[in-house]
């Protein structure tokens, strides 16, 4: 009787193992990677034994939910094409450059995106304009918004090629659909006639429907001159200036400052 009992236990264990392996394989084929990892982890520990059926199902579903959300955020970040990584938590407020912590925290709530407002970040080179814009872009990705980061001059060059290929309407449609467009280094190169018209198309398509962050070394009051051509400049600025939020930075370049500090310790 004892031997028979041991055989039954061994047989049951084998069947359970086969069933669990089959379940894991099905989860993998169904691309339920979050559930797969949670189920496998629980099989390798004694946690499952302390959970009710409802609790165990809740663990599996929560793991799948988190995994899908994380992968979605990763895809959104890749699609945004940021130049570098940036985080709101790593912004340095110890240096006097006109950066207000409370204002940044308000911007981090992303209400300006919900309200389809634009944000201008201006200041001299190296004061952290691009970093702040990128950090807000990462925050937006984390919250499920579609973001696109572009250098303004490079974007205009790419759209010129798209016009030559006959694909510019499709490219403009992609830009129109993103929730947050970051136009970095706005105005470093003058706008030629084609670029002015393209800029107006982008602004017109997004006006009061999507948000745009513009970073520039040039003060907003001088944007009229760098856009050029009175009619187009009027049309562009009329759509983006009046209801925009602004961050104006000043001071020495942080890159130059950090370089000086490094040289002191050499």
N, C-alpha and C positions, 0 to 999 in steps of 0.2 A: 504493500500500500504506500509505503514511504517513497519507493522508487517511482511508482506511478505518479504520485503527487509532484515529485521533482520534474518528471518529464512534462507534465501539464504546464508547470510554471515556466519551464524552458521554452516550450512550444508557444505559450502565450506571449512571452517576452520577444520571441522571434517574430511573431505576427505583428506585435506592436511596433517593433523596430522597422519592419517592412512597410507598415502603414504610414509611419512617420516619415520615412524616406520618400515614399510615394507622394505624400502631402507636400513635402519640401520641393520636390521636383515639379509638381503642379503649380505651386506658388511661383517658382522661378519662370516656368513657361508662360504663366499669366502675367508676368512682370510685376508681381506683388512683392517687390524687394524689401520693403519695410516689414511686411508681415513675415517674410522669409527669415530675415535677420532676427526678429523678435522670437519667432517660433524655435529657431535653431538654438538661440541663446537660452531659452527656457528649457529646452530638452537637455541641455548640458548642465543645468543647475537644478536645484530643488525648488525654485520659485513657483513653478507651475502647481506643485502639490499644495501650496498654501493659498492658492487662489480659487475662488468659485468659478464656475463656467462663465458667468456673466463678466466677472472681472478679467478672466483670461481673454475673452473675446474683445473686451474694451482695450486691453493692452495691445492686442494684435492690430486693431483698427487704428488706435492712436499712433502706433509705430508706422503704419502705412501712410497715414495722413501726414505725419512729420516728414517722412522720406519724400513723398511726392512734392510737398511744399518746398523742401530744401532743393530738390532737383529743379523745380520751377524757378526758384530764385537764381540758381546757378546759370540756367539757360538765359534768364533775363539779363543777368550781369554780362554774360558773354556777348549777347546781342547788342548791349549798350556800347561796346567797343571803347571802354574807358582807356585813357592813356596810361594810368597807373592806379593803384589801390589807394583809397582814402577813407578815413573814418571820422565821424563827428566826435567820437570819444578821444581822438588823438589830436584835436585842434589845440594849439598852444595859445592860451590867453595871457601868458605872463609878459608878452612883448607888446608894448604900446603901438598899436597900428589901426585903431578905430574899430576893432572887432568886439562887439558887445555880446557877452555870453547869453543874456536874456533874449536878444534878438535872434541869435543862432538857434536857441532852444525853440523859439516860436516857429522859425522856419522849418525846423526838424519835425514839427507836427504835420507838415506838408499840406496845411490848409490852403496855401497858395495854389497848389495843384488842383485841389478839389474845387477851388473857386475860379480856376482857369486864369490866374493872374501871372504876370511875368516878373522876373527878378533880374535886376542889373547889379553886377558886382564890378566896381571900378576901382582903380588904384594903380600906383606905379608898379613896375616890374618886380617880381619876387615877393610881393606882400601877401601872397596866399590866395589869390582870386581863384585860380584853377583848382586848387586843393579844396577850397570850400564848396565850389560848384560840384566837383566830383564826389565829395563826401555826401552832399545832398542827393546826388544821383544814386549813390549806393543805398542811401536810406530809402529812396523811392522804390528801387528794385526790391528791397526787403519787404516793402509794403504792397508788392504786386503791381506796381506801375511799370509800363513799358518806357524805357529811357533810351535816348541816343545821344552820345557825346561826339562832337565833331570840332575840328579846327576849322574856323570859318573860311579861311583862304583855301584850304584843301577841299572843303566841301564844294566851293564854287568851281574849283578846277574839275572835280569829279562830275559835277552837273553839266559842265561844258562838254565833257566827253560823252555824257549820256545824251545830250541834245544832238550831238553829231551822229550818235548811233540810233537815234530815234526812240530812246527809252526814258527820256526825261520825265514824262508824265507818270510813269510807273514809279520812278525814284521819288518824285515829289509826293506821290500818294503814300509811300512808305513813311516819309518824314511827317506828313500830315497826321498819320495814325498814332504816332508815339505820344504818350501822355506828357512826357517831359523831354524837350529838346535842349541840349546844352551847346550853345554857340560860343566856343572858346576863342580868345584872342581876336575879338571882333575889331575890325578896322585897322589892323596892322598893315594890311595891303589895301590900296585904294580899289574901289569898286569900278569896274569898267561897265559900259552900257549893258552888256548881257548879264553881268553879275547883279546889277541893280534891279533889273526886271525879275531875275530869279529870286533875289531876296524879298522883293515885294510879293511874289507868288507864295513863298513860304510863310511870310507874316500874315498875308491875307487868308490863307488856308487855315491857319491856326488861331486866328483872332477870336478871342472869347470862347474858344472850344478846347484848346490845349494850352499848356504852359511852356514858356521858354525862359531859360537862364542865359543871360548874355554876360560874358566877362570881357573887360576891355581896359587897356591902359589909358584910353582916351576918355575924358569926362563926357557925360551924356550931352552937355550943352554943345559939344563940338561934333556930335555924330552927324548933324545936318551936313556939315562940310565934307566929312569923309564918305558919306553916301553919294553926295554930288547930285546934279540934275534936280532942280527945284521941285518939280511935280512929284517925282518918285520919292524923294526925301520927305516931302510933306506927308505923302500917303503912308510911308513906312512908320515915321515917328508918331503920326496921329494915332496909329493903331496900337503902339506899344508903350508910349511914354506916360500917358495920363493916368493909367490905373496900375502902374508897376510898383513893385517894392524895390528898395535900393539899399545896398551895402557899399559904403565908400571907405576904402582902406588907404592908409598912408604910411609913410616911414621908410626906413632903409630896407633894401632887399634882404629877405631872410636867408637866401642862399649866400649872399655876400657876407652877412653877419655870421652865419655858421662857419663860413670859410675862414674868417678872421679868428674865431674861437679855436678852430682846429689848428691854425698856424701858431697860436699862442702856446699850445701844448706840444708842438713839434720839437 
